[in-house]
Amino acid sequence: MKQLTDYEHKLTWVQGLLIDCPFGPPLSDCPASELRKLPITDRLSIAQEMSEPELDRIISHHRNCLAKREYHN
């Protein structure tokens, strides 16, 4: 089985985040919120066009959001 590159791993992760927020309702500062309003095929296409820094920004936001939600619960 072929291993994913770092970029492919990040892309897959962001595509999942663009489908739905794993934490329930997204917070108001979620960078994926507006994209989630688009048809799924558009969301996945947009993710495929993102640069690695753009993917990193969404993943970083997701990790920080998780930490905030875990801290407050």
Secondary structure, 3 states (H helix, E strand, C coil): CCCCCHHHHHHHHHHHHHHCCCCCCCCCCCCCCCHHHCCHHHHHHHHHHCCHHHHHHHHHHHHHHHHHHHHHC
